[in-house]
Amino acid sequence: MNILIVDDRRMIVSDLTDELSKLYPDAKCTGTTDPLSVIQLCAQNDFDVVFLDIEMPEIDGISLAKKILTKKPRTNIIYITGFEQYALESYDTFASAFLVKPVSTEKLRIAMENLRYPVSEITDEMILRQTSGVAVIGANIEKYRKARNISRSDLAEKMQVSLSTVYRWESGDRIPDVTMLMKLCRLLGVSADTLLRGVSED
């Protein structure tokens, strides 16, 4: 699970990172106090969940969420704010949750368990144990993409991920999660066994 935490107060970012790391030890948490860096971060990474403060300098969290969702519509947005009056407006972005500071561990856990777009708990290591390895997966993605005359940029657009993510899949730096793997299979017209293990379709 890939999580981004955005708040102009460094202590909030640090505390949330600590709490989420305890709840989800395998999750990768990225934190920033600079809301203007978020669009670039989201372009370079596929975040499953983005925690957003609302009142921030230069751009508010709701406006920022709209920008994120324009590019990555299946991103789970969770607002964290000290101002309850934004609750109604926040749901215009179909947020997964609206949490009022201070956020308890229990409320954090409940929000994460009720995401609008559920995140698979199957890890890269679990996938690797059931496949021929990351190099084979990446090579097969590239092989069948080329066989269908699909460019990397077209694949990125169809999969709603960044171009760098496709490069990382094919180079073996990253494994698509289960949801993405199933979508890749449908798009490339191959079975999961073919994509993961190199098993022939014949």
N, C-alpha and C positions, 0 to 999 in steps of 0.2 A: 504494500500500500504506500502510495506517494502522497504526502501531505504538505501543504504550504500554509504558513501562519503569517498573517499580515496585521501588524498593530504598530502605531507610532511610539508605543512605550516598550522599551527593550525588556523590562521586567515581565510584562504580560507575555511577550513572545517566549521568553525563557521558561516561565512557569508552565505555559501550555505545552511547550516541547517536552518538558519533564513529565507532565501528566500523561501525555499521549504515548510517550516512550514506555511508560510503565504499563499502560493498557494494551499497547500493541508493540511488543519488543522488536518485531520484524519490520515495522514501518520505517520509512525514510521521512524524516521531518526536516523541512527547510523553513527558516524563519527570516523575516525582513521587517525593518522599521521604515522602509522607504516605499510608499505605495506606488510611486512612479516607476519602480523597477519591476512591478508585478507582471505587466503585459509581456515584457521580454522574458521573464522567468517562465511564464506559462507557454510562450512560444518555443522555448528550449526544452521544456519538460512536460510530461503528461501527469498532471496532478489529479489524483482521485478525489481529494477533498481540499477545499480552500477555506480557511478560517479568516474572516474579514472583520476588522473593527469598522465602525461606520463613520464616526467623526474623526477624520484625519486631515492633516494639512494638504492642500493642493488638489486632492480629489477624495470624495467621500466613498465609503465602502459599497454603497448601493450602485453608484455610477460605475465603480470599478468592476463590480460583479457583472453588470450588463456588458461591459467590454470583454470580459473573460468569456462569457457565455456566447458571444457572437462568434468567437473562434473555436471554443471548446464547449458545445452545448450540453454535454453530458457530465460536466464538472459539478460535483456536489458543493454547494455553497452553504457554509454555516456562519451566521453573523454572531459576533461577540461584542457587546456594547453595554455601556452603562445607562443607555437612554431607551426606555420602553416605548416611547412615542414613535419610534421608527418601525415597530413591529408590523403594522399593516402595510406600509410602503415596501418593506423588505420582501413580502411575499409576492410582489409583482415579478420578482426574479425567480419564483418557484424554489425558494431556498429550502434546504433540507431541515434547517433548524434556526431558531432565533434564541440566543442565550444571553441573559443579562448578567453582567459582571457583579460580584465575583462568581465564577463558574465552578461549581462543585464537581468532583470526580464522577459522581453518580450521574449528574446531568450530562456531562461530557460523554460518558459511556452510552447513555440512552440515545443521545443524538447520533452517535456513530453507529449504533445498532439499527437505526431507522433512516438510513440514507435514502434519498430519492432514487439514486442509481447505486444499488448494492455493489460492493467491491468484493471480488473473490478472495477467500482466505487461503487459496492454494498458492504456495510460494514457488519461486523459481526452482528451489532445491527439490521440491516435490515433483515438479514437471521433469526435471533432469533425471530423477531416479527412474522415471517411466519412459524415457526416450533414449535416443542414441547420442544425445549430447547437444550442447548449444551450437557447436559448429555445424552439425547436420541440419538443425532447425533453420539456422540462418541461410545456409546454402540452398535448402529446399524452398524457402520463401523467395529467394532471388531466382532460382531455377523456374518455378512455376509462374512467377510474375512476368519474367521474360517470355515464357511460353505463351502467355496470354496477351503479349504486346502491351503490357501496362508499365508505364514509367514509374520511377520512384515517387515523383511529385504527384502523379495521378493516384498511386496507391495511398499516399499520405492523405490526400483529399478525401478519398473514398472511405478511409478508415478513421477520418477525423482526428489525425495525429499530426505531429510536426514531421517535416522532412528528415530532421536529425534522428527522430525515433526510428524511421524506416531504415536509415543507414545503420543504426545501432543493432536493430534486429538482424539485418543481413550480415553484418560484420561479426556477430556473436557477442557483442557487448551487453546485450539485453535480450531477455526472453519475453515475448508477448504474454500477458496474463490469459487466463482461460477464456474470458469473454472475447478478447481480441483474437485468440487462436481460432475460435469457432467462426468469427466473422471473416478471418483470413481464408479459412477452408471454403466457405461459401463463395467468397469473391474469386478465389483462385480455382475453384471447381475441383478440389481434391478432398480426400478423406483426412481425418485427423491422423490416422496411422501413417499415411503418405507424408504428411507435412512434418510429423514429429519423429518418425522412425525411418523414413525413407522406404517404406513398404510399397511395392509396386501396385499400381491400380489394376494390373492384368489379373 
